[in-house]
Each structure stands twice: as structure tokens, then as C-alpha cells.
Amino acid sequence: MKLSKNEIADLEFDADLMGFRLVYLPKPLDNNYFVLYHKEPVLTYIGHYSNLNDLNVAMQKNYVVK
């Protein structure tokens, strides 16, 4: 199921609050494809995800409390 622009914006906002940079790559079919990075101290690649559950788990596992 393809996400709406508002749903993507919500995910990007949540990721930003947690210290991540989330990049959405639109695919021609019904797939969602996200690339997740740590923002600080430098952009660090964490992974790429097409499943939202996997993306949420990765954000929780890699969250660093400041």
C-alpha cells in the first residue's frame, strides 16, 4: 500500500525528532522504500526498509537518548 504525502511527512517528522534523517524514495509500483540515517554527529547509514514495521523497529533500536 502506497503512503499518502501526509503519512510520509509524519514519518519524516517523527524521525527528525528522534535524531534521524529519513529519505523516502518513490517506487513506480505500490511499494514504500525508505532509507534511514543517523543525523549527528555526521550522517550515518542505518539501513533501507520497504516494510513500515521494520522501519519502526530500526528507529527504536538505533535511538540514542541525549
Summary of the structure (lengths in Angstrom):
residues: 66
radius of gyration: 11.6
end to end distance: 34.6
largest distance: 38.5
contacts: 148
relative contact order: 0.19
helix: 36%
strand: 24%
